[in-house]
Amino acid sequence: MLTLLLGLMPTEANGVFIPGTTFPWLMFLQEVLLFASVFLPACLLAQVELRAISDYGLPFRQFVGARFWQGCLMGLVEISLLIGCITLLGGYTFGSMALPGAGSVVEWFVFWLVFFMVVGLYEEFAFRGYLQFTLTDAIGFWPAAVILSLGFGALHLLNRGENWVGAASVAVVGLVFALALQRTGNLWFVVGWHAAFDFGETFLYSVPNSGALFNGHLSNASLQGPVWLTGGSVGPEGSVFSFAIMGLAALLIHFVFPQSKYSTERSVPAAGAQTTL
């Protein structure tokens, strides 16, 4: 997650962010603006290129459709399996509840749910939307995916607490997400996957997310043990199990979605492409 790249730091009250105070909603606004900063230029370029904006991976008619929810399930299963493996070797403890009461739990549940959906939209469209589409047209799908995935991982090194192992894990995630994009034909599956994994990591299991540990999480969880197991300051993404699980995820995608559906062909005749979603 690239939320910390602009240098925003949390403010807190008694160790817990309070929904409605400045920082959480400023952080949310930042993600909305970041998504707008990549999506709106793509809309303008679609006009110039006489294409539908949906050609770049986010067909509006499939907004939170079946593929999105399948991706959400994938993300929750991935983070749960990852935490489960770490727990079996004594590396994770859920701890006591961190939030004061059911009302606070519900508020933060909703906040992180919406927040990470926007994060998923921003990061997936930034790295696997217009740029992936355009580079695919120029150099081919997988060369483009490798370049963008390496960039995706490298940018995470700017997060506090991140290291090269975590960045490598993010790059591998980028490649597996690219495979899912190629096989499903658009970004909705990986948007749901990305959002659900981040939600599970930050809120449900209350562990560092790409080197950042946010308050407003469910429990006072702890990671203990060797870095190869827990990921250290990076969080579970830096665990050796993260690489293994992503390998299994790639195999699952290969068998569940056996045919490539990704195309750089126009989805509609050029005359109508400007307004089609």
Phi and psi in degrees as GROMACS dihedral restraints (atoms count N, CA, C in turn):
[ dihedral_restraints ]
;  ai    aj    ak    al  type     phi  dphi    fc
    3     4     5     6     1  -103.6    20    10
    4     5     6     7     1    17.5    20    10
    6     7     8     9     1   -57.3    20    10
    7     8     9    10     1   -34.7    20    10
    9    10    11    12     1   -84.0    20    10
   10    11    12    13     1    -0.1    20    10
   12    13    14    15     1   -64.7    20    10
   13    14    15    16     1   -25.7    20    10
   15    16    17    18     1   -87.6    20    10
   16    17    18    19     1     4.2    20    10
   18    19    20    21     1    81.5    20    10
   19    20    21    22     1    14.1    20    10
   21    22    23    24     1   -72.8    20    10
   22    23    24    25     1   135.7    20    10
   24    25    26    27     1  -119.2    20    10
   25    26    27    28     1   147.1    20    10
   27    28    29    30     1   -72.4    20    10
   28    29    30    31     1   147.6    20    10
   30    31    32    33     1  -109.3    20    10
   31    32    33    34     1   150.8    20    10
   33    34    35    36     1  -147.7    20    10
   34    35    36    37     1   160.2    20    10
   36    37    38    39     1  -126.3    20    10
   37    38    39    40     1   115.5    20    10
   39    40    41    42     1    54.7    20    10
   40    41    42    43     1    37.0    20    10
   42    43    44    45     1    79.5    20    10
   43    44    45    46     1     3.5    20    10
   45    46    47    48     1  -131.4    20    10
   46    47    48    49     1   126.5    20    10
   48    49    50    51     1   -64.5    20    10
   49    50    51    52     1   142.7    20    10
   51    52    53    54     1  -107.8    20    10
   52    53    54    55     1   118.2    20    10
   54    55    56    57     1   -53.3    20    10
   55    56    57    58     1   136.4    20    10
   57    58    59    60     1    99.5    20    10
   58    59    60    61     1   -16.4    20    10
   60    61    62    63     1   -81.9    20    10
   61    62    63    64     1   173.4    20    10
   63    64    65    66     1   -60.9    20    10
   64    65    66    67     1   -49.5    20    10
   66    67    68    69     1   -64.0    20    10
   67    68    69    70     1   -51.2    20    10
   69    70    71    72     1   -58.5    20    10
   70    71    72    73     1   -41.1    20    10
   72    73    74    75     1   -78.0    20    10
   73    74    75    76     1   -26.7    20    10
   75    76    77    78     1   -66.7    20    10
   76    77    78    79     1   -41.1    20    10
   78    79    80    81     1   -62.9    20    10
   79    80    81    82     1   -41.7    20    10
   81    82    83    84     1   -63.9    20    10
   82    83    84    85     1   -45.3    20    10
   84    85    86    87     1   -60.5    20    10
   85    86    87    88     1   -39.1    20    10
   87    88    89    90     1   -58.3    20    10
   88    89    90    91     1   -44.6    20    10
   90    91    92    93     1   -66.1    20    10
   91    92    93    94     1   -38.8    20    10
   93    94    95    96     1   -61.5    20    10
   94    95    96    97     1   -44.2    20    10
   96    97    98    99     1   -66.9    20    10
   97    98    99   100     1   -37.1    20    10
   99   100   101   102     1   -64.8    20    10
  100   101   102   103     1   -41.8    20    10
  102   103   104   105     1   -63.2    20    10
  103   104   105   106     1   -43.9    20    10
  105   106   107   108     1   -60.5    20    10
  106   107   108   109     1   -34.8    20    10
  108   109   110   111     1   -67.9    20    10
  109   110   111   112     1   -21.3    20    10
  111   112   113   114     1  -103.9    20    10
  112   113   114   115     1   -29.8    20    10
  114   115   116   117     1   -80.0    20    10
  115   116   117   118     1   -44.0    20    10
  117   118   119   120     1   -65.2    20    10
  118   119   120   121     1   -42.9    20    10
  120   121   122   123     1   -59.4    20    10
  121   122   123   124     1   -36.2    20    10
  123   124   125   126     1   -64.3    20    10
  124   125   126   127     1   -35.6    20    10
  126   127   128   129     1   -62.9    20    10
  127   128   129   130     1   -41.9    20    10
  129   130   131   132     1   -66.0    20    10
  130   131   132   133     1   -42.0    20    10
  132   133   134   135     1   -67.0    20    10
  133   134   135   136     1   -31.3    20    10
  135   136   137   138     1   -61.6    20    10
  136   137   138   139     1   -38.4    20    10
  138   139   140   141     1   -62.8    20    10
  139   140   141   142     1   -44.4    20    10
  141   142   143   144     1   -66.1    20    10
  142   143   144   145     1   -41.3    20    10
  144   145   146   147     1   -85.5    20    10
  145   146   147   148     1     0.8    20    10
  147   148   149   150     1    55.5    20    10
  148   149   150   151     1    49.2    20    10
  150   151   152   153     1  -125.1    20    10
  151   152   153   154     1   164.1    20    10
  153   154   155   156     1   -81.3    20    10
  154   155   156   157     1   142.1    20    10
  156   157   158   159     1   -61.2    20    10
  157   158   159   160     1   -26.7    20    10
  159   160   161   162     1   -64.2    20    10
  160   161   162   163     1   -21.3    20    10
  162   163   164   165     1   -60.5    20    10
  163   164   165   166     1   -24.1    20    10
  165   166   167   168     1   -90.6    20    10
  166   167   168   169     1     9.6    20    10
  168   169   170   171     1   115.9    20    10
  169   170   171   172     1    -7.1    20    10
  171   172   173   174     1  -125.7    20    10
  172   173   174   175     1    71.3    20    10
  174   175   176   177     1   -64.5    20    10
  175   176   177   178     1   121.5    20    10
  177   178   179   180     1   -62.0    20    10
  178   179   180   181     1   -32.2    20    10
  180   181   182   183     1   -64.8    20    10
  181   182   183   184     1   -16.2    20    10
  183   184   185   186     1  -104.8    20    10
  184   185   186   187     1    14.8    20    10
  186   187   188   189     1   -55.7    20    10
  187   188   189   190     1   125.3    20    10
  189   190   191   192     1    42.4    20    10
  190   191   192   193     1    43.8    20    10
  192   193   194   195     1   -90.1    20    10
  193   194   195   196     1  -161.4    20    10
  195   196   197   198     1   -59.0    20    10
  196   197   198   199     1   -43.3    20    10
  198   199   200   201     1   -62.5    20    10
  199   200   201   202     1   -38.4    20    10
  201   202   203   204     1   -61.0    20    10
  202   203   204   205     1   -47.2    20    10
  204   205   206   207     1   -70.3    20    10
  205   206   207   208     1   -32.3    20    10
  207   208   209   210     1   -63.1    20    10
  208   209   210   211     1   -40.1    20    10
  210   211   212   213     1   -65.3    20    10
  211   212   213   214     1   -39.8    20    10
  213   214   215   216     1   -59.8    20    10
  214   215   216   217     1   -44.1    20    10
  216   217   218   219     1   -61.2    20    10
  217   218   219   220     1   -42.3    20    10
  219   220   221   222     1   -60.4    20    10
  220   221   222   223     1   -44.2    20    10
  222   223   224   225     1   -64.6    20    10
  223   224   225   226     1   -42.6    20    10
  225   226   227   228     1   -66.8    20    10
  226   227   228   229     1   -39.6    20    10
  228   229   230   231     1   -64.9    20    10
  229   230   231   232     1   -42.2    20    10
  231   232   233   234     1   -60.8    20    10
  232   233   234   235     1   -52.3    20    10
  234   235   236   237     1   -67.2    20    10
  235   236   237   238     1   -34.9    20    10
  237   238   239   240     1   -67.3    20    10
  238   239   240   241     1   -41.8    20    10
  240   241   242   243     1   -64.9    20    10
  241   242   243   244     1   -41.1    20    10
  243   244   245   246     1   -63.0    20    10
  244   245   246   247     1   -49.0    20    10
  246   247   248   249     1   -64.1    20    10
  247   248   249   250     1   -37.4    20    10
  249   250   251   252     1   -61.7    20    10
  250   251   252   253     1   -43.6    20    10
  252   253   254   255     1   -63.1    20    10
  253   254   255   256     1   -42.9    20    10
  255   256   257   258     1   -64.9    20    10
  256   257   258   259     1   -40.2    20    10
  258   259   260   261     1   -64.0    20    10
  259   260   261   262     1   -41.7    20    10
  261   262   263   264     1   -58.3    20    10
  262   263   264   265     1   -29.1    20    10
  264   265   266   267     1   -99.7    20    10
  265   266   267   268     1    15.6    20    10
  267   268   269   270     1    78.8    20    10
  268   269   270   271     1    20.2    20    10
  270   271   272   273     1   -97.0    20    10
  271   272   273   274     1    -7.4    20    10
  273   274   275   276     1  -135.8    20    10
  274   275   276   277     1   136.4    20    10
  276   277   278   279     1  -129.4    20    10
  277   278   279   280     1   129.6    20    10
  279   280   281   282     1   -65.9    20    10
  280   281   282   283     1   -40.2    20    10
  282   283   284   285     1    78.5    20    10
  283   284   285   286     1  -171.0    20    10
  285   286   287   288     1   -83.3    20    10
  286   287   288   289     1   164.3    20    10
  288   289   290   291     1   -64.3    20    10
  289   290   291   292     1   137.2    20    10
  291   292   293   294     1   -98.4    20    10
  292   293   294   295     1   -22.0    20    10
  294   295   296   297     1   -98.8    20    10
  295   296   297   298     1   139.5    20    10
  297   298   299   300     1   -84.5    20    10
  298   299   300   301     1    80.0    20    10
  300   301   302   303     1   107.3    20    10
  301   302   303   304     1   160.0    20    10
  303   304   305   306     1   -63.0    20    10
  304   305   306   307     1   -36.6    20    10
  306   307   308   309     1   -60.7    20    10
  307   308   309   310     1   -43.1    20    10
  309   310   311   312     1   -66.2    20    10
  310   311   312   313     1   -37.8    20    10
  312   313   314   315     1   -61.5    20    10
  313   314   315   316     1   -45.8    20    10
  315   316   317   318     1   -64.3    20    10
  316   317   318   319     1   -44.1    20    10
  318   319   320   321     1   -59.5    20    10
  319   320   321   322     1   -46.3    20    10
  321   322   323   324     1   -72.5    20    10
  322   323   324   325     1   -33.5    20    10
  324   325   326   327     1   -57.1    20    10
  325   326   327   328     1   -49.6    20    10
  327   328   329   330     1   -66.4    20    10
  328   329   330   331     1   -43.5    20    10
  330   331   332   333     1   -58.7    20    10
  331   332   333   334     1   -51.6    20    10
  333   334   335   336     1   -68.0    20    10
  334   335   336   337     1   -32.0    20    10
  336   337   338   339     1   -60.6    20    10
  337   338   339   340     1   -50.1    20    10
  339   340   341   342     1   -70.4    20    10
  340   341   342   343     1   -41.6    20    10
  342   343   344   345     1   -58.1    20    10
  343   344   345   346     1   -48.7    20    10
  345   346   347   348     1   -74.8    20    10
  346   347   348   349     1   -21.1    20    10
  348   349   350   351     1   -65.6    20    10
  349   350   351   352     1   -41.3    20    10
  351   352   353   354     1   -66.7    20    10
  352   353   354   355     1   -39.8    20    10
  354   355   356   357     1   -59.1    20    10
  355   356   357   358     1   -44.9    20    10
  357   358   359   360     1   -61.4    20    10
  358   359   360   361     1   -42.6    20    10
  360   361   362   363     1   -61.5    20    10
  361   362   363   364     1   -46.7    20    10
  363   364   365   366     1   -63.8    20    10
  364   365   366   367     1   -55.2    20    10
  366   367   368   369     1   -68.9    20    10
  367   368   369   370     1   -37.8    20    10
  369   370   371   372     1   -70.0    20    10
  370   371   372   373     1   -41.4    20    10
  372   373   374   375     1   -69.9    20    10
  373   374   375   376     1   -35.6    20    10
  375   376   377   378     1   -63.3    20    10
  376   377   378   379     1   -40.4    20    10
  378   379   380   381     1  -105.6    20    10
  379   380   381   382     1   -19.4    20    10
  381   382   383   384     1  -132.6    20    10
  382   383   384   385     1    17.9    20    10
  384   385   386   387     1  -103.2    20    10
  385   386   387   388     1  -110.0    20    10
  387   388   389   390     1   -59.9    20    10
  388   389   390   391     1   -44.3    20    10
  390   391   392   393     1   -63.6    20    10
  391   392   393   394     1   -43.7    20    10
  393   394   395   396     1   -61.3    20    10
  394   395   396   397     1   -44.4    20    10
  396   397   398   399     1   -61.2    20    10
  397   398   399   400     1   -47.9    20    10
  399   400   401   402     1   -68.7    20    10
  400   401   402   403     1   -43.2    20    10
  402   403   404   405     1   -67.9    20    10
  403   404   405   406     1   -34.2    20    10
  405   406   407   408     1   -59.9    20    10
  406   407   408   409     1   -42.5    20    10
  408   409   410   411     1   -62.9    20    10
  409   410   411   412     1   -29.0    20    10
  411   412   413   414     1   -92.6    20    10
  412   413   414   415     1   -44.2    20    10
  414   415   416   417     1  -126.6    20    10
  415   416   417   418     1    -3.1    20    10
  417   418   419   420     1   105.4    20    10
  418   419   420   421     1   158.3    20    10
  420   421   422   423     1   -64.6    20    10
  421   422   423   424     1   -53.6    20    10
  423   424   425   426     1   -72.2    20    10
  424   425   426   427     1   -38.1    20    10
  426   427   428   429     1   -58.1    20    10
  427   428   429   430     1   -40.4    20    10
  429   430   431   432     1   -64.4    20    10
  430   431   432   433     1   -43.9    20    10
  432   433   434   435     1   -62.9    20    10
  433   434   435   436     1   -40.0    20    10
  435   436   437   438     1   -64.4    20    10
  436   437   438   439     1   -47.0    20    10
  438   439   440   441     1   -59.8    20    10
  439   440   441   442     1   -48.0    20    10
  441   442   443   444     1   -71.1    20    10
  442   443   444   445     1   -33.9    20    10
  444   445   446   447     1   -68.8    20    10
  445   446   447   448     1   -38.9    20    10
  447   448   449   450     1   -63.9    20    10
  448   449   450   451     1   -40.2    20    10
  450   451   452   453     1   -65.3    20    10
  451   452   453   454     1   -39.1    20    10
  453   454   455   456     1   -59.2    20    10
  454   455   456   457     1   -45.3    20    10
  456   457   458   459     1   -68.2    20    10
  457   458   459   460     1   -43.9    20    10
  459   460   461   462     1   -61.9    20    10
  460   461   462   463     1   -38.5    20    10
  462   463   464   465     1   -64.8    20    10
  463   464   465   466     1   -28.5    20    10
  465   466   467   468     1   -68.4    20    10
  466   467   468   469     1   -17.5    20    10
  468   469   470   471     1   -65.3    20    10
  469   470   471   472     1   -16.6    20    10
  471   472   473   474     1   -77.2    20    10
  472   473   474   475     1   -13.7    20    10
  474   475   476   477     1   -72.9    20    10
  475   476   477   478     1   139.8    20    10
  477   478   479   480     1   -63.3    20    10
  478   479   480   481     1   136.0    20    10
  480   481   482   483     1    88.0    20    10
  481   482   483   484     1    -9.9    20    10
  483   484   485   486     1   -80.2    20    10
  484   485   486   487     1   155.4    20    10
  486   487   488   489     1  -143.2    20    10
  487   488   489   490     1  -177.4    20    10
  489   490   491   492     1   -67.3    20    10
  490   491   492   493     1   -29.9    20    10
  492   493   494   495     1   -66.9    20    10
  493   494   495   496     1   -44.8    20    10
  495   496   497   498     1   -62.6    20    10
  496   497   498   499     1   -39.8    20    10
  498   499   500   501     1   -65.2    20    10
  499   500   501   502     1   -38.9    20    10
  501   502   503   504     1   -63.7    20    10
  502   503   504   505     1   -39.7    20    10
  504   505   506   507     1   -61.7    20    10
  505   506   507   508     1   -42.8    20    10
  507   508   509   510     1   -63.3    20    10
  508   509   510   511     1   -38.6    20    10
  510   511   512   513     1   -64.1    20    10
  511   512   513   514     1   -40.2    20    10
  513   514   515   516     1   -64.2    20    10
  514   515   516   517     1   -42.8    20    10
  516   517   518   519     1   -56.6    20    10
  517   518   519   520     1   -43.1    20    10
  519   520   521   522     1   -58.7    20    10
  520   521   522   523     1   -40.0    20    10
  522   523   524   525     1   -67.9    20    10
  523   524   525   526     1   -40.1    20    10
  525   526   527   528     1   -68.4    20    10
  526   527   528   529     1   -38.7    20    10
  528   529   530   531     1   -62.6    20    10
  529   530   531   532     1   -37.4    20    10
  531   532   533   534     1   -63.5    20    10
  532   533   534   535     1   -39.3    20    10
  534   535   536   537     1   -61.8    20    10
  535   536   537   538     1   -43.0    20    10
  537   538   539   540     1   -63.5    20    10
  538   539   540   541     1   -39.3    20    10
  540   541   542   543     1   -61.6    20    10
  541   542   543   544     1   -46.2    20    10
  543   544   545   546     1   -61.7    20    10
  544   545   546   547     1   -40.1    20    10
  546   547   548   549     1   -82.4    20    10
  547   548   549   550     1   -29.9    20    10
  549   550   551   552     1   -93.6    20    10
  550   551   552   553     1   -21.6    20    10
  552   553   554   555     1    94.0    20    10
  553   554   555   556     1   -14.2    20    10
  555   556   557   558     1  -151.6    20    10
  556   557   558   559     1  -176.1    20    10
  558   559   560   561     1   -91.8    20    10
  559   560   561   562     1    -5.5    20    10
  561   562   563   564     1   -63.6    20    10
  562   563   564   565     1   -36.2    20    10
  564   565   566   567     1   -62.8    20    10
  565   566   567   568     1   -46.6    20    10
  567   568   569   570     1   -75.8    20    10
  568   569   570   571     1   -27.4    20    10
  570   571   572   573     1   -61.8    20    10
  571   572   573   574     1   -47.0    20    10
  573   574   575   576     1   -63.9    20    10
  574   575   576   577     1   -41.9    20    10
  576   577   578   579     1   -61.0    20    10
  577   578   579   580     1   -50.0    20    10
  579   580   581   582     1   -60.3    20    10
  580   581   582   583     1   -47.6    20    10
  582   583   584   585     1   -63.5    20    10
  583   584   585   586     1   -44.7    20    10
  585   586   587   588     1   -68.6    20    10
  586   587   588   589     1   -37.8    20    10
  588   589   590   591     1   -64.0    20    10
  589   590   591   592     1   -48.3    20    10
  591   592   593   594     1   -61.8    20    10
  592   593   594   595     1   -40.3    20    10
  594   595   596   597     1   -62.0    20    10
  595   596   597   598     1   -46.1    20    10
  597   598   599   600     1   -63.8    20    10
  598   599   600   601     1   -41.9    20    10
  600   601   602   603     1   -66.4    20    10
  601   602   603   604     1   -48.7    20    10
  603   604   605   606     1   -77.5    20    10
  604   605   606   607     1   -47.5    20    10
  606   607   608   609     1   -95.9    20    10
  607   608   609   610     1   -59.6    20    10
  609   610   611   612     1   -64.1    20    10
  610   611   612   613     1   -47.4    20    10
  612   613   614   615     1  -100.8    20    10
  613   614   615   616     1    -9.8    20    10
  615   616   617   618     1    58.1    20    10
  616   617   618   619     1    47.8    20    10
  618   619   620   621     1  -122.0    20    10
  619   620   621   622     1   166.4    20    10
  621   622   623   624     1   -59.0    20    10
  622   623   624   625     1   143.8    20    10
  624   625   626   627     1  -117.3    20    10
  625   626   627   628     1   107.1    20    10
  627   628   629   630     1    51.7    20    10
  628   629   630   631     1    42.0    20    10
  630   631   632   633     1    88.8    20    10
  631   632   633   634     1    -1.8    20    10
  633   634   635   636     1  -116.7    20    10
  634   635   636   637     1   124.5    20    10
  636   637   638   639     1  -107.5    20    10
  637   638   639   640     1   109.9    20    10
  639   640   641   642     1   -91.8    20    10
  640   641   642   643     1   147.2    20    10
  642   643   644   645     1   -76.4    20    10
  643   644   645   646     1   179.0    20    10
  645   646   647   648     1    79.2    20    10
  646   647   648   649     1    20.9    20    10
  648   649   650   651     1   -97.3    20    10
  649   650   651   652     1   169.7    20    10
  651   652   653   654     1   -73.4    20    10
  652   653   654   655     1   -40.6    20    10
  654   655   656   657     1  -135.3    20    10
  655   656   657   658     1   168.4    20    10
  657   658   659   660     1   -90.4    20    10
  658   659   660   661     1    64.5    20    10
  660   661   662   663     1   -72.7    20    10
  661   662   663   664     1   159.4    20    10
  663   664   665   666     1  -142.2    20    10
  664   665   666   667     1   148.1    20    10
  666   667   668   669     1  -111.8    20    10
  667   668   669   670     1   130.6    20    10
  669   670   671   672     1  -140.8    20    10
  670   671   672   673     1   146.0    20    10
  672   673   674   675     1   121.2    20    10
  673   674   675   676     1  -174.7    20    10
  675   676   677   678     1   -64.1    20    10
  676   677   678   679     1   150.7    20    10
  678   679   680   681     1   -61.4    20    10
  679   680   681   682     1   -35.7    20    10
  681   682   683   684     1   -60.1    20    10
  682   683   684   685     1   -27.7    20    10
  684   685   686   687     1   -85.2    20    10
  685   686   687   688     1   -50.3    20    10
  687   688   689   690     1   -93.6    20    10
  688   689   690   691     1   -21.4    20    10
  690   691   692   693     1    90.1    20    10
  691   692   693   694     1    -7.8    20    10
  693   694   695   696     1    61.4    20    10
  694   695   696   697     1  -136.9    20    10
  696   697   698   699     1   -66.3    20    10
  697   698   699   700     1   -22.2    20    10
  699   700   701   702     1   -67.0    20    10
  700   701   702   703     1   -36.5    20    10
  702   703   704   705     1   100.1    20    10
  703   704   705   706     1  -175.1    20    10
  705   706   707   708     1   -55.8    20    10
  706   707   708   709     1   -23.7    20    10
  708   709   710   711     1   -60.4    20    10
  709   710   711   712     1   -24.4    20    10
  711   712   713   714     1   -91.2    20    10
  712   713   714   715     1     2.1    20    10
  714   715   716   717     1   -76.4    20    10
  715   716   717   718     1   149.6    20    10
  717   718   719   720     1   -60.6    20    10
  718   719   720   721     1   -29.1    20    10
  720   721   722   723     1   -67.6    20    10
  721   722   723   724     1   -25.7    20    10
  723   724   725   726     1   -62.3    20    10
  724   725   726   727     1   -43.0    20    10
  726   727   728   729     1   -65.7    20    10
  727   728   729   730     1   -41.9    20    10
  729   730   731   732     1   -64.1    20    10
  730   731   732   733     1   -43.5    20    10
  732   733   734   735     1   -67.7    20    10
  733   734   735   736     1   -36.2    20    10
  735   736   737   738     1   -67.4    20    10
  736   737   738   739     1   -32.2    20    10
  738   739   740   741     1   -63.9    20    10
  739   740   741   742     1   -43.0    20    10
  741   742   743   744     1   -64.2    20    10
  742   743   744   745     1   -38.7    20    10
  744   745   746   747     1   -62.3    20    10
  745   746   747   748     1   -40.2    20    10
  747   748   749   750     1   -62.8    20    10
  748   749   750   751     1   -41.6    20    10
  750   751   752   753     1   -63.7    20    10
  751   752   753   754     1   -41.5    20    10
  753   754   755   756     1   -61.3    20    10
  754   755   756   757     1   -45.6    20    10
  756   757   758   759     1   -61.0    20    10
  757   758   759   760     1   -42.0    20    10
  759   760   761   762     1   -59.0    20    10
  760   761   762   763     1   -40.6    20    10
  762   763   764   765     1   -85.8    20    10
  763   764   765   766     1   -33.4    20    10
  765   766   767   768     1   -76.2    20    10
  766   767   768   769     1   -36.6    20    10
  768   769   770   771     1  -120.2    20    10
  769   770   771   772     1    78.6    20    10
  771   772   773   774     1   -72.7    20    10
  772   773   774   775     1   -20.9    20    10
  774   775   776   777     1  -109.2    20    10
  775   776   777   778     1   139.5    20    10
  777   778   779   780     1   -73.1    20    10
  778   779   780   781     1   133.1    20    10
  780   781   782   783     1  -117.8    20    10
  781   782   783   784     1     7.5    20    10
  783   784   785   786     1   -84.3    20    10
  784   785   786   787     1   135.4    20    10
  786   787   788   789     1  -147.7    20    10
  787   788   789   790     1   145.5    20    10
  789   790   791   792     1  -101.1    20    10
  790   791   792   793     1     9.6    20    10
  792   793   794   795     1   -72.8    20    10
  793   794   795   796     1   155.9    20    10
  795   796   797   798     1   -65.8    20    10
  796   797   798   799     1   136.1    20    10
  798   799   800   801     1   -81.7    20    10
  799   800   801   802     1   -19.6    20    10
  801   802   803   804     1  -141.8    20    10
  802   803   804   805     1   162.0    20    10
  804   805   806   807     1   -56.6    20    10
  805   806   807   808     1   145.5    20    10
  807   808   809   810     1   -55.2    20    10
  808   809   810   811     1   -34.9    20    10
  810   811   812   813     1   -63.6    20    10
  811   812   813   814     1   -26.9    20    10
  813   814   815   816     1  -108.0    20    10
  814   815   816   817     1     5.1    20    10
  816   817   818   819     1   -69.8    20    10
  817   818   819   820     1   -26.9    20    10
  819   820   821   822     1   -61.8    20    10
  820   821   822   823     1   -31.4    20    10
  822   823   824   825     1  -113.8    20    10
  823   824   825   826     1     1.5    20    10
  825   826   827   828     1   -83.6    20    10
  826   827   828   829     1   132.7    20    10
